[in-house]
Amino acid sequence: MRLFPSRFIYLCLHLLVFYFQVQESQQTAADFRVYVENHTRNPDDLSRKQIRIYQLYSRTTGRHVQILGKKINANGDDGGKYALLIVETESFGSRIRIKGKETGYYICMNKRGKIIGKLNGRSQECVFVEEVLENNYTALVSAKYKGWYLGFTRKGRPKKGSKTQQNQQEVHFMKRHPKGKVDPLQEFRFTTVTKRTRRARRLKVSSN
């Protein structure tokens, strides 16, 4: 089949435009993946953070993690002032920073795997990733030192991260509110919107 010059040029231009559209789409997807990875790896101060206050119940001691300052243990009483933790959740993933409400110190893990408290929690050594386990407990693994978990011995002493594993009871925790406080599951209640709920809302508004 013989093509006229004008038709041939039109076909070439069409293929060229299609090629650039595909390239742009692939580049956009790649840029978005890099954006997410960068923000997940190094969360910035402008990212939206979710802040909650709760306790971490230790499976091994039957008590709560408490931040006394530089020293941290799992011998805190339910409702004790040193056991109240401010948990800052980054906007991407499940990375958190844990700060003592009373002392202002953060739970951190140094390069030797030692658990210590620091006033400045900006370091990646103070970031942990939440892992929800099959037994409904939560494990906290260091964001900087992969495979090293926050854990405590039966006496409530911090356990070196290099000697921890996910299946150990020493690294299993449960999020709990102090006695008399609101259950965290009751704080965020989601309701399915149906025709009946819309009608009920309209009736409620009109009656007011």
Secondary structure, 3 states (H helix, E strand, C coil): CCCCHHHHHHHHHHHHHHHHHHHHHHHHHHHHHHHHHHHHHCCCCCCCCEEEEEEEEECCCCCEEEECCCCEEEEECCCCHHHCEEEEECCCCCEEEEEECCCCCEEEECCCCCEEEECCCCCHHHCEEEEECCCCCEEEEECCCCCCECCECCCCCECCHHHCCCCCHHHCEEEECCCCCCCHHHHCCCCCCCHHHHHHHHHHHHHC
